[in-house]
Amino acid sequence: MHSNHAKKSSPHPKLSDVESSKKPAVAGSPPASPTDSTDIVLPRAISMERLSTQISEHSPLLSPTHPGTGRGSLQLNGNLLSGDTQNEPEQEESMSTLYLVLLTLGMAGLQISWTVELSNGTPYLLSLGISKSLMALVWIAGPLSGTLVQPYVGIRSDNCRVSWGKRKPFMLGGAIATIISLMALAWAREIVRGSFSIFGYGPESEAVHLNTIIFAVVLVYVLDFAINTVQAAIRAFIVDCAPTHQQEAANAWAGRIVGVGNILGYLSGYLHLPRLLPFLGDTQFKVLCALASIALASTLSISCLSIKERDPRLEGPMKKTKTGVLAFFKQVLKSIRRLPPQIRMVCEVQFFAWIGWFPFLFYITTYIGQLYANPFFEENPNMTNDEINEVMEHATRIGTFSLLIFAITSFSSNIILPMIVAPSRATEDLSASSTLSLDSKPLSSTNSSWKKDLCSHFVIPGFTLARAWQFSHVLYAFVMFLTFFVRTPAGGTVLVGITGVSWALTLWAPFALISAEISERDALRRSQQQQAQTYQHQRQHHRSSSSLLRDATSAVANNDSDQAGIILGLHNVSIAAPQVIATLGSSVIFRWLQKPRGTPDDDSVGWVLRIAALASLVAAWRTGYLSDETKPSTKDAAAVDADVERGNSRS
């Protein structure tokens, strides 16, 4: 029995094997004890397919084993580590539904802030006297800030080493800047008038008027940069804190929370708020900004206080990187080149998808409003400007109502779709066992079994998340082509409501696919760090093998794979950059097809929507190349393996 057992060799080289090959056997010497301290396994990259079941979320650097099992066990920081990888560590624990809700709650306040800016920003800026030509330069701030800010915030937050988390400082700092800029923008006219009155300028003077416009434009840029800071940090926060097998569930909840924010934002814009809440301001925009500030502050505070991040100081010292604009762009280009294939493909799909989405989000209210106004303009082609303004004001409210239907459809889809889409990961069914409890311990097998069986009845076999996303692109393009046949605002509202299904998948699918990959890469990195720490700790007892250990730990130390912050920042670049293209393309179409204001049957917006929908068909084609089973690249693991093998050969 003993001899047979001895023939079973470990798949990993041990120092005892290395040293025994160099020393002659001594007759009569006792066999080595199974727990001999010299029996140390060299660090090897863990199999990516098994990685999600090897990392303990409660111990971010250690992969625990059952006491009393394995070889070469070591007590380190209160955790029992085993050198024998044949032992199966405990599985990654599932977080509760309440945990996922609290984790993603900040998205509600963020989305309300976005909604206020998108739906009411243009009318407010026009009321200050900004021309439409200048308005295009103002709204380019959104894509510009998304392209520059999110990658920068991602890089800085990845290297943050604050004890209470690497994402929370940017979430809270960005939220404070967002609230200040929102309130200052709402009261821009009063702030400028009060400041210039000190120097004797009247409230209606040209200097006050010009500086109010300049002040408002600057605040719009500050607001967009601040909101993008919060968004980048929250998305990385979700990836970092949700277990690998629950990334789809976490991002599904993020989509639902965003849907709630959309509904609240559009509903607030539809109501007459100064009459309901006069103590928050005397105009619609002032009250909306106040409510958005309250929502953002409260939701982010609850999320930050309820969810604890891993201590980033356990990841080692901050990387020494050069600062400056040139160094930033070099880092971004370097990160783009080493994006994993799956994430690169998601970004490519997003690039084409957002060429199609941007005109819809910005011009659909104008399209519905034109459908409403056409009969009035046909009956009275000689309306005065005041009469045209009155018709278009009510038309804008009709367009806002269609967006409210759009938001409700999107929210409903975010509830239903996760129930019918087949999970992309074999471990995704663990999320079905969560309940409304902050306790992250797994539930009993009985509860998990019946909930799993219940949910399995709704799943459509083969309808994976990637295929559902592909279907959403086709559906969106089909609906946009149906605008050829729509002549009434009611018909247009129906089409807008249908696109809510596609929007729900846009908010869920790409983030879930990317997050699952990032989470496994981060888990691999933490496992490698844990192994390196283990062998560095044992190194003091084995001076003769220091060269071998140094090769093993240096492989981990040199593992320079990107983390969630910069990857999600690059993903946002693929969303923001096409918006600039869509803006320029829309301007060209408007120049060719737009009719004078107050003219019936102006279908220029309709043509913008249809032409942009062609890009959605390209996105559907590229989505077909996505893998249904998200697996991270093994390049980092292979690099570690190669370095370890070189160390073994030298020894």
C-alpha positions as CSV (number, residue, x, y, z in Angstrom):
1,M,0.0,0.0,0.0
2,H,2.7,2.4,0.9
3,S,4.7,1.7,-2.2
4,N,1.7,2.2,-4.4
5,H,0.9,5.4,-2.8
6,A,4.4,6.6,-3.2
7,K,4.2,6.2,-7.0
8,K,1.5,8.8,-7.2
9,S,3.4,11.9,-8.1
10,S,2.1,15.4,-7.5
11,P,1.5,17.4,-10.7
12,H,3.6,20.2,-9.1
13,P,7.4,20.0,-8.4
14,K,8.4,20.0,-4.7
15,L,11.6,21.2,-3.1
16,S,11.9,17.8,-1.4
17,D,12.0,16.2,-4.9
18,V,14.6,18.7,-6.1
19,E,16.9,18.3,-3.0
20,S,16.5,14.5,-3.0
21,S,17.9,14.4,-6.5
22,K,21.0,16.1,-5.3
23,K,21.6,14.1,-2.1
24,P,22.4,10.4,-2.0
25,A,20.0,8.2,-0.1
26,V,21.0,7.1,3.4
27,A,20.4,3.5,4.2
28,G,18.1,3.0,7.1
29,S,16.9,6.6,7.1
30,P,13.2,7.0,8.0
31,P,10.8,7.9,5.3
32,A,9.9,11.6,5.0
33,S,6.9,12.6,7.0
34,P,3.8,13.7,5.1
35,T,3.9,16.9,6.9
36,D,7.6,17.6,6.5
37,S,8.2,21.3,6.3
38,T,10.5,20.8,3.3
39,D,7.7,19.4,1.2
40,I,6.7,22.6,-0.5
41,V,4.9,23.0,-3.7
42,L,6.1,25.6,-6.1
43,P,3.4,28.2,-7.2
44,R,1.6,27.3,-10.4
45,A,-1.1,29.2,-12.2
46,I,-4.5,27.8,-11.2
47,S,-6.7,26.4,-13.9
48,M,-9.1,29.1,-15.1
49,E,-11.9,26.7,-15.5
50,R,-11.7,25.8,-11.8
51,L,-10.7,29.2,-10.5
52,S,-14.2,30.4,-9.6
53,T,-14.5,27.5,-7.1
54,Q,-11.1,28.0,-5.5
55,I,-11.2,31.5,-4.2
56,S,-12.7,32.5,-0.9
57,E,-14.3,35.9,-1.0
58,H,-14.0,36.3,2.7
59,S,-10.2,35.8,2.4
60,P,-9.2,37.7,-0.7
61,L,-5.5,36.6,-0.7
62,L,-5.9,33.0,0.7
63,S,-7.5,29.9,-0.7
64,P,-8.4,27.8,2.3
65,T,-8.4,24.1,2.5
66,H,-10.0,21.8,5.0
67,P,-8.0,21.3,8.2
68,G,-6.0,18.2,8.4
69,T,-5.8,17.5,4.6
70,G,-3.1,18.1,2.1
71,R,0.6,18.1,2.2
72,G,3.0,20.8,3.3
73,S,0.2,22.7,5.1
74,L,1.1,26.0,6.6
75,Q,-0.7,28.2,9.1
76,L,-0.5,31.8,7.8
77,N,-2.6,34.7,9.0
78,G,-5.1,32.4,10.6
79,N,-5.7,30.4,7.4
80,L,-4.6,26.9,6.7
81,L,-2.8,26.7,3.4
82,S,-2.2,23.4,1.6
83,G,0.4,22.8,-1.0
84,D,-1.4,19.9,-2.5
85,T,-3.7,21.3,-5.2
86,Q,-5.5,18.0,-5.5
87,N,-7.5,18.9,-2.5
88,E,-10.7,20.8,-3.4
89,P,-11.0,24.1,-1.6
90,E,-14.4,25.4,-0.6
91,Q,-16.5,27.1,-3.2
92,E,-16.9,30.8,-3.7
93,E,-19.9,31.8,-1.5
94,S,-23.1,33.3,-3.0
95,M,-24.2,36.8,-1.9
96,S,-27.8,37.5,-1.0
97,T,-30.3,39.4,-3.1
98,L,-30.2,42.2,-0.6
99,Y,-26.5,42.4,-0.9
100,L,-26.6,42.7,-4.7
101,V,-29.3,45.4,-4.4
102,L,-27.2,47.4,-1.9
103,L,-24.2,46.9,-4.1
104,T,-25.9,48.4,-7.1
105,L,-28.1,51.0,-5.4
106,G,-25.8,53.9,-6.3
107,M,-26.8,53.4,-9.9
108,A,-30.3,54.8,-9.1
109,G,-29.0,58.2,-7.9
110,L,-26.5,58.3,-10.8
111,Q,-29.2,57.6,-13.4
112,I,-31.5,60.2,-12.0
113,S,-28.7,62.7,-12.4
114,W,-28.1,61.6,-16.0
115,T,-31.9,61.8,-16.7
116,V,-32.1,65.4,-15.4
117,E,-29.3,66.5,-17.6
118,L,-30.4,64.8,-20.7
119,S,-34.2,65.5,-20.5
120,N,-34.1,69.1,-19.1
121,G,-30.6,70.4,-19.8
122,T,-31.3,71.6,-23.3
123,P,-34.5,73.6,-22.5
124,Y,-32.7,75.2,-19.5
125,L,-29.6,76.2,-21.5
126,L,-31.8,77.6,-24.3
127,S,-33.6,79.7,-21.7
128,L,-30.3,81.2,-20.7
129,G,-29.8,82.4,-24.3
130,I,-27.4,79.8,-25.7
131,S,-27.8,79.3,-29.4
132,K,-28.4,75.9,-31.0
133,S,-25.1,76.0,-32.8
134,L,-23.3,76.5,-29.5
135,M,-25.5,73.7,-28.0
136,A,-23.7,71.1,-30.1
137,L,-20.4,72.1,-28.6
138,V,-21.9,71.9,-25.1
139,W,-23.3,68.4,-25.5
140,I,-20.0,67.1,-26.9
141,A,-18.9,67.3,-23.3
142,G,-20.6,63.9,-22.5
143,P,-18.8,61.8,-25.1
144,L,-15.5,63.7,-24.5
145,S,-15.6,63.2,-20.7
146,G,-16.6,59.5,-21.1
147,T,-13.6,59.0,-23.4
148,L,-11.0,60.7,-21.2
149,V,-12.3,60.6,-17.6
150,Q,-13.3,56.9,-17.2
151,P,-10.0,55.4,-18.3
152,Y,-8.1,57.9,-16.1
153,V,-10.4,57.2,-13.1
154,G,-9.9,53.5,-13.8
155,I,-6.1,53.7,-13.7
156,R,-6.1,55.8,-10.6
157,S,-8.6,53.7,-8.7
158,D,-6.8,50.5,-9.6
159,N,-3.7,51.9,-7.9
160,C,-5.6,53.4,-4.9
161,R,-4.4,52.0,-1.5
162,V,-6.9,53.6,0.9
163,S,-7.8,51.2,3.7
164,W,-11.6,51.6,3.2
165,G,-11.5,50.7,-0.5
166,K,-10.0,51.6,-3.9
167,R,-13.4,52.6,-5.5
168,K,-15.2,54.4,-2.7
169,P,-12.9,57.5,-2.6
170,F,-13.7,58.2,-6.3
171,M,-17.4,57.4,-5.8
172,L,-17.8,59.9,-3.0
173,G,-15.5,62.5,-4.5
174,G,-17.3,62.4,-7.8
175,A,-20.6,62.5,-6.0
176,I,-19.7,65.7,-4.1
177,A,-18.5,67.3,-7.4
178,T,-21.7,66.2,-9.1
179,I,-23.9,67.7,-6.4
180,I,-22.1,71.0,-6.3
181,S,-22.1,71.4,-10.1
182,L,-25.8,70.4,-10.4
183,M,-26.9,73.0,-7.8
184,A,-24.6,75.7,-9.2
185,L,-26.0,75.0,-12.7
186,A,-29.6,75.3,-11.6
187,W,-28.8,78.6,-9.8
188,A,-26.3,79.9,-12.4
189,R,-28.4,83.0,-13.3
190,E,-28.7,84.0,-9.6
191,I,-25.1,83.3,-8.8
192,V,-23.8,85.4,-11.7
193,R,-26.3,88.2,-11.1
194,G,-25.4,88.3,-7.4
195,S,-21.6,88.3,-8.1
196,F,-21.8,91.1,-10.7
197,S,-24.2,93.2,-8.6
198,I,-21.3,93.8,-6.2
199,F,-19.5,95.7,-9.1
200,G,-22.6,97.7,-10.0
201,Y,-23.8,95.6,-13.0
202,G,-27.6,95.4,-13.5
203,P,-29.3,91.9,-13.7
204,E,-30.2,92.4,-17.4
205,S,-26.8,93.9,-18.5
206,E,-24.9,92.3,-21.4
207,A,-22.0,91.4,-19.2
208,V,-24.3,89.4,-16.9
209,H,-26.0,87.7,-19.8
210,L,-22.7,86.7,-21.4
211,N,-21.0,85.5,-18.2
212,T,-24.1,83.5,-17.3
213,I,-23.8,81.5,-20.5
214,I,-20.0,81.0,-20.0
215,F,-20.6,80.0,-16.4
216,A,-23.3,77.5,-17.4
217,V,-21.3,75.9,-20.1
218,V,-18.3,75.4,-17.8
219,L,-20.6,73.8,-15.2
220,V,-22.0,71.4,-17.8
221,Y,-18.4,70.2,-18.5
222,V,-17.7,69.9,-14.8
223,L,-20.9,68.0,-14.3
224,D,-20.2,65.5,-17.1
225,F,-16.7,64.9,-15.8
226,A,-18.0,64.4,-12.3
227,I,-20.8,62.1,-13.3
228,N,-18.4,60.0,-15.3
229,T,-16.1,59.7,-12.3
230,V,-18.9,58.3,-10.3
231,Q,-20.0,55.9,-13.0
232,A,-16.5,54.5,-13.6
233,A,-16.1,53.9,-9.9
234,I,-19.5,52.3,-9.3
235,R,-19.1,49.9,-12.2
236,A,-15.7,48.8,-10.9
237,F,-17.1,48.6,-7.4
238,I,-19.7,46.1,-8.6
239,V,-17.1,44.0,-10.4
240,D,-14.8,43.9,-7.3
241,C,-17.5,43.1,-4.7
242,A,-19.7,40.6,-6.5
243,P,-18.6,36.9,-6.7
244,T,-17.5,35.6,-10.0
245,H,-20.4,33.3,-10.5
246,Q,-22.9,36.2,-9.7
247,Q,-21.6,38.8,-12.1
248,E,-24.5,38.3,-14.4
249,A,-26.9,38.6,-11.5
250,A,-25.2,41.7,-10.1
251,N,-25.3,43.4,-13.5
252,A,-28.9,42.4,-14.0
253,W,-29.7,44.1,-10.7
254,A,-27.7,47.1,-11.9
255,G,-29.9,47.2,-15.0
256,R,-33.1,47.1,-12.8
257,I,-31.8,49.9,-10.6
258,V,-31.0,52.0,-13.6
259,G,-34.5,51.3,-14.9
260,V,-36.0,52.6,-11.6
261,G,-33.8,55.7,-11.9
262,N,-35.1,56.3,-15.4
263,I,-38.7,55.9,-14.3
264,L,-38.3,58.3,-11.4
265,G,-36.3,60.8,-13.5
266,Y,-38.8,60.9,-16.4
267,L,-41.8,60.9,-14.1
268,S,-40.4,63.8,-12.2
269,G,-39.8,65.7,-15.4
270,Y,-43.4,65.1,-16.5
271,L,-44.8,66.5,-13.2
272,H,-45.1,70.2,-12.3
273,L,-42.6,70.1,-9.5
274,P,-42.5,73.8,-8.4
275,R,-46.2,73.5,-7.5
276,L,-45.6,70.3,-5.6
277,L,-42.2,71.1,-4.0
278,P,-41.9,74.9,-3.9
279,F,-39.4,74.9,-1.1
280,L,-36.8,73.2,-3.4
281,G,-36.9,76.0,-6.0
282,D,-39.2,78.1,-8.2
283,T,-38.4,76.5,-11.5
284,Q,-38.7,72.9,-12.8
285,F,-34.9,72.6,-13.3
286,K,-34.0,73.8,-9.8
287,V,-36.3,71.3,-8.2
288,L,-35.1,68.5,-10.4
289,C,-31.4,69.2,-9.6
290,A,-32.2,69.3,-5.9
291,L,-34.0,65.9,-6.1
292,A,-31.2,64.4,-8.1
293,S,-28.6,65.6,-5.6
294,I,-30.6,64.1,-2.7
295,A,-31.0,60.8,-4.6
296,L,-27.3,60.6,-5.5
297,A,-26.1,61.4,-1.9
298,S,-28.5,59.0,-0.2
299,T,-28.1,56.0,-2.5
300,L,-24.3,56.2,-2.6
301,S,-24.1,56.7,1.2
302,I,-26.2,53.6,1.8
303,S,-24.2,51.5,-0.7
304,C,-20.8,52.6,0.7
305,L,-21.9,52.0,4.3
306,S,-23.4,48.6,3.6
307,I,-20.8,47.1,1.3
308,K,-17.2,46.5,2.5
309,E,-14.5,46.5,-0.1
310,R,-11.4,44.3,0.1
311,D,-8.5,46.2,1.7
312,P,-6.4,47.2,-1.3
313,R,-3.3,47.4,0.9
314,L,-3.3,43.6,0.8
315,E,-2.6,43.7,-2.9
316,G,0.9,45.1,-2.3
317,P,2.4,48.6,-2.8
318,M,1.0,50.9,-5.5
319,K,2.5,50.5,-8.9
320,K,5.1,53.2,-9.7
321,T,3.8,54.8,-12.9
322,K,4.7,58.1,-14.6
323,T,2.2,60.9,-14.3
324,G,1.2,63.4,-17.0
325,V,-0.9,63.5,-20.1
326,L,1.6,61.6,-22.3
327,A,2.1,58.8,-19.8
328,F,-1.7,58.5,-19.4
329,F,-2.2,58.0,-23.2
330,K,0.7,55.5,-23.3
331,Q,-0.9,53.5,-20.5
332,V,-4.3,53.5,-22.3
333,L,-2.7,52.3,-25.5
334,K,-0.8,49.6,-23.7
335,S,-4.0,48.5,-22.0
336,I,-5.9,48.4,-25.3
337,R,-3.3,46.2,-26.9
338,R,-3.5,43.6,-24.1
339,L,-7.3,43.4,-23.8
340,P,-8.5,39.8,-23.6
341,P,-10.2,38.7,-26.9
342,Q,-13.7,38.4,-25.3
343,I,-13.6,41.9,-23.8
344,R,-12.1,43.3,-27.1
345,M,-15.0,41.8,-29.0
346,V,-17.6,43.3,-26.5
347,C,-16.0,46.7,-27.0
348,E,-16.2,46.3,-30.8
349,V,-19.9,45.4,-30.6
350,Q,-20.5,48.4,-28.3
351,F,-18.9,50.8,-30.8
352,F,-21.4,50.0,-33.5
353,A,-24.3,49.6,-31.2
354,W,-23.9,53.1,-29.7
355,I,-23.7,54.7,-33.2
356,G,-27.3,53.4,-33.4
357,W,-28.4,54.3,-29.8
358,F,-27.1,57.8,-29.5
359,P,-29.5,59.5,-32.0
360,F,-32.4,57.7,-30.3
361,L,-31.5,58.8,-26.8
362,F,-31.1,62.5,-27.8
363,Y,-33.6,63.0,-30.6
364,I,-36.5,60.6,-30.0
365,T,-38.5,63.2,-28.0
366,T,-38.1,65.5,-31.0
367,Y,-39.3,62.8,-33.3
368,I,-42.4,62.0,-31.2
369,G,-43.1,65.8,-30.8
370,Q,-42.9,66.3,-34.5
371,L,-45.5,63.6,-35.0
372,Y,-47.8,65.4,-32.5
373,A,-47.2,68.8,-34.1
374,N,-47.7,67.9,-37.7
375,P,-51.5,68.2,-37.7
376,F,-51.3,71.7,-36.1
377,F,-48.8,72.9,-38.6
378,E,-50.9,71.6,-41.5
379,E,-54.0,73.3,-40.3
380,N,-52.3,76.6,-39.6
381,P,-49.1,77.0,-41.7
382,N,-48.8,80.7,-40.7
383,M,-48.3,80.3,-36.9
384,T,-46.4,83.0,-34.9
385,N,-43.3,82.1,-33.0
386,D,-45.3,82.2,-29.7
387,E,-47.9,79.8,-31.1
388,I,-45.2,77.5,-32.4
389,N,-43.5,77.5,-29.0
390,E,-46.7,76.7,-27.3
391,V,-47.3,73.7,-29.6
392,M,-43.8,72.4,-29.3
393,E,-43.8,72.8,-25.5
394,H,-46.7,70.4,-25.3
395,A,-45.1,68.2,-27.9
396,T,-42.0,67.9,-25.7
397,R,-44.2,66.7,-22.9
398,I,-45.7,64.0,-25.2
399,G,-42.2,63.0,-26.1
400,T,-41.2,62.8,-22.5
401,F,-44.2,60.6,-21.8
402,S,-43.0,58.2,-24.5
403,L,-39.7,58.0,-22.7
404,L,-41.5,57.2,-19.5
405,I,-43.1,54.2,-21.3
406,F,-39.7,53.3,-22.6
407,A,-38.3,53.3,-19.1
408,I,-41.1,51.1,-17.7
409,T,-40.7,48.6,-20.5
410,S,-36.9,48.5,-19.9
411,F,-37.4,48.0,-16.2
412,S,-40.0,45.2,-16.8
413,S,-37.6,43.5,-19.3
414,N,-34.8,43.7,-16.7
415,I,-37.0,41.7,-14.3
416,I,-38.1,39.1,-16.9
417,L,-35.1,38.6,-19.1
418,P,-32.8,37.2,-16.4
419,M,-35.4,34.5,-15.7
420,I,-35.5,33.3,-19.3
421,V,-31.9,33.8,-20.5
422,A,-29.8,30.7,-20.0
423,P,-26.9,31.4,-17.7
424,S,-23.5,31.7,-19.4
425,R,-21.7,30.0,-16.5
426,A,-22.2,26.7,-14.9
427,T,-22.1,28.3,-11.4
428,E,-24.7,31.0,-12.2
429,D,-27.4,28.8,-10.7
430,L,-26.0,29.6,-7.3
431,S,-27.5,33.0,-7.5
432,A,-31.0,31.5,-7.4
433,S,-30.4,30.5,-3.7
434,S,-30.1,34.1,-2.5
435,T,-32.7,35.7,-0.2
436,L,-33.3,39.1,1.3
437,S,-30.6,38.8,3.9
438,L,-27.2,40.3,4.2
439,D,-25.9,36.9,5.3
440,S,-23.6,35.7,2.6
441,K,-23.5,32.1,3.8
442,P,-24.9,29.5,1.4
443,L,-28.5,28.5,2.0
444,S,-29.6,25.0,2.7
445,S,-29.6,22.5,-0.2
446,T,-33.4,22.2,0.1
447,N,-34.1,25.9,-0.4
448,S,-31.6,26.1,-3.2
449,S,-33.0,23.0,-4.9
450,W,-36.6,24.1,-5.2
451,K,-35.7,27.6,-6.2
452,K,-33.4,26.3,-8.9
453,D,-36.1,23.9,-10.2
454,L,-38.6,26.8,-10.2
455,C,-36.4,29.1,-12.2
456,S,-35.3,26.4,-14.6
457,H,-38.9,26.2,-15.9
458,F,-38.6,29.7,-17.4
459,V,-35.2,29.3,-19.0
460,I,-35.2,29.1,-22.8
461,P,-32.5,26.5,-23.7
462,G,-29.8,27.9,-25.9
463,F,-31.0,31.5,-25.4
464,T,-27.7,32.6,-23.8
465,L,-26.9,36.2,-22.8
466,A,-24.7,36.7,-25.9
467,R,-27.5,35.5,-28.2
468,A,-30.1,37.6,-26.4
469,W,-27.9,40.6,-26.9
470,Q,-27.6,39.8,-30.6
471,F,-31.4,39.6,-30.8
472,S,-31.7,43.0,-29.2
473,H,-29.6,44.7,-31.9
474,V,-31.8,43.1,-34.6
475,L,-35.0,44.1,-32.8
476,Y,-33.8,47.7,-32.4
477,A,-32.9,48.0,-36.1
478,F,-36.3,46.5,-37.1
479,V,-38.2,49.0,-34.9
480,M,-36.3,51.9,-36.3
481,F,-37.1,50.8,-39.9
482,L,-40.8,50.7,-38.9
483,T,-40.7,54.5,-38.5
484,F,-41.3,54.6,-42.3
485,F,-44.9,53.7,-41.6
486,V,-45.7,55.6,-38.3
487,R,-47.8,58.8,-38.6
488,T,-49.2,59.4,-35.1
489,P,-47.6,60.0,-31.7
490,A,-49.4,57.0,-30.3
491,G,-47.8,54.7,-32.9
492,G,-44.4,56.3,-32.3
493,T,-44.8,55.7,-28.5
494,V,-45.5,52.0,-29.1
495,L,-42.3,51.7,-31.1
496,V,-40.4,53.6,-28.4
497,G,-41.8,51.2,-25.8
498,I,-40.7,48.1,-27.8
499,T,-37.1,49.5,-27.9
500,G,-37.1,49.3,-24.1
501,V,-36.5,45.5,-24.5
502,S,-33.3,46.2,-26.4
503,W,-32.3,48.9,-24.0
504,A,-32.6,46.5,-21.1
505,L,-30.1,44.1,-22.7
506,T,-27.8,47.0,-23.5
507,L,-27.7,47.9,-19.8
508,W,-27.1,44.2,-18.8
509,A,-25.4,42.0,-21.4
510,P,-22.1,43.8,-22.1
511,F,-21.4,44.6,-18.5
512,A,-22.2,41.1,-17.4
513,L,-19.9,39.5,-20.1
514,I,-17.0,41.8,-19.2
515,S,-17.5,41.6,-15.5
516,A,-17.4,37.8,-15.4
517,E,-14.1,37.9,-17.3
518,I,-12.6,40.6,-15.1
519,S,-13.7,38.9,-11.9
520,E,-11.9,35.6,-12.8
521,R,-8.8,37.5,-13.8
522,D,-8.7,39.3,-10.5
523,A,-9.3,36.0,-8.7
524,L,-6.4,34.5,-10.5
525,R,-4.2,37.5,-9.6
526,R,-5.2,37.2,-5.9
527,S,-4.5,33.5,-5.9
528,Q,-1.0,34.1,-7.3
529,Q,-0.3,36.7,-4.7
530,Q,-1.4,34.3,-2.0
531,Q,0.9,31.6,-3.3
532,A,3.8,34.1,-3.6
533,Q,3.2,35.2,0.0
534,T,3.2,31.6,1.2
535,Y,6.5,30.7,-0.4
536,Q,8.1,34.0,0.8
537,H,7.0,33.0,4.3
538,Q,8.6,29.6,4.0
539,R,11.7,30.9,2.4
540,Q,13.3,31.7,5.7
541,H,13.4,28.0,6.5
542,H,14.9,27.0,3.1
543,R,17.8,29.2,2.3
544,S,19.3,26.7,-0.1
545,S,16.3,27.0,-2.4
546,S,16.1,30.8,-2.5
547,S,16.9,31.0,-6.2
548,L,14.0,28.7,-7.0
549,L,11.6,30.6,-4.8
550,R,12.7,33.9,-6.2
551,D,11.9,32.8,-9.8
552,A,8.5,31.6,-8.6
553,T,7.5,34.8,-6.8
554,S,9.0,37.1,-9.4
555,A,6.6,35.6,-12.0
556,V,3.7,36.7,-9.8
557,A,5.2,40.1,-9.1
558,N,5.7,40.8,-12.8
559,N,2.1,39.8,-13.6
560,D,0.9,43.2,-14.9
561,S,-2.6,42.3,-16.0
562,D,-5.1,45.2,-15.9
563,Q,-7.7,45.4,-13.2
564,A,-11.4,46.3,-13.4
565,G,-11.0,50.1,-13.4
566,I,-9.0,50.5,-16.5
567,I,-10.8,47.7,-18.4
568,L,-14.2,49.2,-17.7
569,G,-12.8,52.6,-18.6
570,L,-11.7,51.4,-22.0
571,H,-15.1,49.8,-22.4
572,N,-16.7,53.2,-21.8
573,V,-14.4,54.6,-24.5
574,S,-16.1,52.2,-26.9
575,I,-19.4,53.7,-25.9
576,A,-18.4,57.4,-25.8
577,A,-16.3,57.6,-29.0
578,P,-19.1,56.5,-31.4
579,Q,-21.3,59.2,-29.9
580,V,-19.0,61.8,-31.4
581,I,-19.3,60.0,-34.8
582,A,-23.1,59.8,-34.5
583,T,-23.2,63.5,-33.5
584,L,-21.3,64.6,-36.6
585,G,-23.2,62.3,-38.9
586,S,-26.5,63.5,-37.5
587,S,-25.4,67.1,-38.1
588,V,-24.8,66.4,-41.8
589,I,-28.2,64.7,-42.2
590,F,-30.0,67.6,-40.5
591,R,-28.2,70.0,-42.8
592,W,-29.5,68.2,-45.8
593,L,-33.0,67.3,-44.7
594,Q,-34.2,69.5,-41.9
595,K,-37.1,71.9,-42.7
596,P,-37.7,75.3,-41.1
597,R,-39.3,75.2,-37.7
598,G,-43.1,75.1,-37.8
599,T,-43.2,73.2,-41.1
600,P,-45.2,70.0,-41.2
601,D,-43.8,66.5,-42.1
602,D,-40.2,67.3,-41.1
603,D,-38.8,63.7,-41.2
604,S,-35.1,64.6,-40.7
605,V,-35.0,62.9,-37.3
606,G,-36.6,59.8,-38.7
607,W,-33.9,59.5,-41.3
608,V,-31.2,59.9,-38.7
609,L,-32.7,57.0,-36.7
610,R,-33.0,54.7,-39.7
611,I,-29.5,55.3,-41.0
612,A,-28.0,54.9,-37.5
613,A,-29.9,51.6,-37.2
614,L,-27.7,50.1,-39.9
615,A,-24.9,50.2,-37.4
616,S,-27.0,48.1,-35.1
617,L,-27.1,45.4,-37.7
618,V,-23.3,45.5,-37.8
619,A,-23.3,45.1,-34.0
620,A,-25.6,42.1,-34.3
621,W,-23.2,40.5,-36.8
622,R,-20.2,41.1,-34.5
623,T,-22.1,39.8,-31.5
624,G,-22.3,36.4,-33.2
625,Y,-18.5,36.0,-32.6
626,L,-18.9,36.3,-28.8
627,S,-18.4,33.2,-26.8
628,D,-21.4,32.0,-24.8
629,E,-19.1,30.7,-22.1
630,T,-17.0,33.6,-20.8
631,K,-13.5,32.5,-20.0
632,P,-10.6,34.8,-19.2
633,S,-7.4,34.7,-21.2
634,T,-4.8,32.3,-19.8
635,K,-1.9,34.4,-21.0
636,D,-1.0,35.5,-17.4
637,A,-1.2,32.0,-16.2
638,A,1.0,30.8,-19.0
639,A,3.6,33.4,-18.2
640,V,3.7,32.3,-14.6
641,D,4.0,28.7,-15.6
642,A,6.9,29.5,-18.0
643,D,8.8,31.3,-15.3
644,V,8.3,28.6,-12.8
645,E,9.4,25.9,-15.3
646,R,12.6,27.9,-16.1
647,G,13.3,28.0,-12.3
648,N,12.7,24.2,-12.1
649,S,15.1,23.5,-15.0
650,R,17.9,25.7,-13.4
651,S,17.5,23.9,-10.1
